[in-house]
Amino acid sequence: MYLGIHFAARSDVGLVRANNQDSGFAGPHLLAVADGMGGAAGGDIASSIAIARLAALEGEAHGPDDALDELKEAISDAHAQIVERARNDPELSGLGTTVTALLRSGSTLSMAHIGDSRAYLLRDGDLEQITTDHSFVQHLVDTGRLSVADAEHHPKRSMLLRVLGDIDADVPVDISVRETRDGDRWLLCSDGLSGVVSKDTLRKTMLEVEDPGDCADALVGLALAAGAPDNVTCVIGDIVDIDASPDGIGPATTSQIVGSAARDRRKPSAGGDSPAGKAARLATRDEPDDDEEPSRDRWQRIRPWLLPLITLLVLVCAAWGGYWWSQQQYYVGEDAGFVAVYRGIPESLGSVSLSHVVEKTEILVDELAPYQRERITDAIRVRDLEQAAGVVASLEAGD
């Protein structure tokens, strides 16, 4: 028996939010959902980065022992990239994302989970929540301080304790391996679905709607009917026996990308030519317009240096302006014991003098009257060379 995945992914901005910060991916080997956070300028970037890194795993041959390690590495890399993005752009400080992902290897699924996006398994008619929310409210439930019923309506039910990004430190990710069975149906979703649609309704819909795409559409429709205060993203993955499929027809093989990571953020998009190419395209998906991506990337690199460069330019201009002004001034002072006419001002910047001799006289400073020597020592400021010549003449006359 050869098992495969029949899959579908859907995402909707919802009825309240202005933009979609969720991202989703569905392919023959990988199912993943990421729910970004950090404001309009950050959440979509964080979830797109996570899905971009995970998308590179699609299409590769994963051995049973390698799949879990590759999934761990992808999650760790995504975390590092999100932290680095925030470090390079202060406006993105605090951005992060949840991640729930399944990577297939033969008859096993490796799972990674962090945050409050969820994975459900429908098996033999029973729906089980496989993941545990990394939220403040779930912590209260686990410690017996809050009931499950009260948790559904708690005002802080969206407060997360763990996400990718946000802090520059290793974050613990729940990692597990599960055996698959023919007939299993997996649901991965953001809290935009699980937060407004009850578990019983999820189960009923997943049982009744056979086609994965139709089922995903129905689930998103239920969230919208419930008011959809958040972005809604869901991925359906049916485990099927390809050998037993009618006429040898297997599951779909073209991966789907939805949400902020998709080129059209309202519809599924094809995955592209290769996993590596797909991941590379996703990694630059910060704006929906492809023509604007190179200029935005350049702006992101330049912006941290812009203010220091402007400040340096202002200082250089001010310094040059001050030097130019100083060289339009004149004074009469002393040079090696003689009276001399200087251009500039009798000051210096460190070891750099701001004046130089333009005319040296034969008048000895020591032969001047005491009050004249004092004036020469202090420097006699004049408007121009003509006035300087007048001062020299008065010194020669003993005035």
Secondary structure by P-SEA (a helix, b strand, c coil): cbbbbbcbbbbbcccccccccccccccccccbbbbbccccccaaaaaaaaaaaaaaacccccccccaaaaaaaaaaaaaaaaaaaaaaccccccccbbbbbbbbcccbbbbbbccccccccccccccccccccccaaaaaaaaccccaaaaacccccccccccccccccbbbbbbbbbbbcccbbbbbbcccccccccaaaaaaaaaccccaaaaaaaaaaaaaaaccccbbbbbbbbbbcccccccccccccbbbbcccccccccbbbbbcccaaaaaaaaaacccccccaaaaaaaaaaaccaaaaaaaaaaaaaaaaaaaaaaaabbbbbbcccccccccccccccccccccccccccccccccccaaaaaaaaabbbbccaaaaaaaaaaaaacc
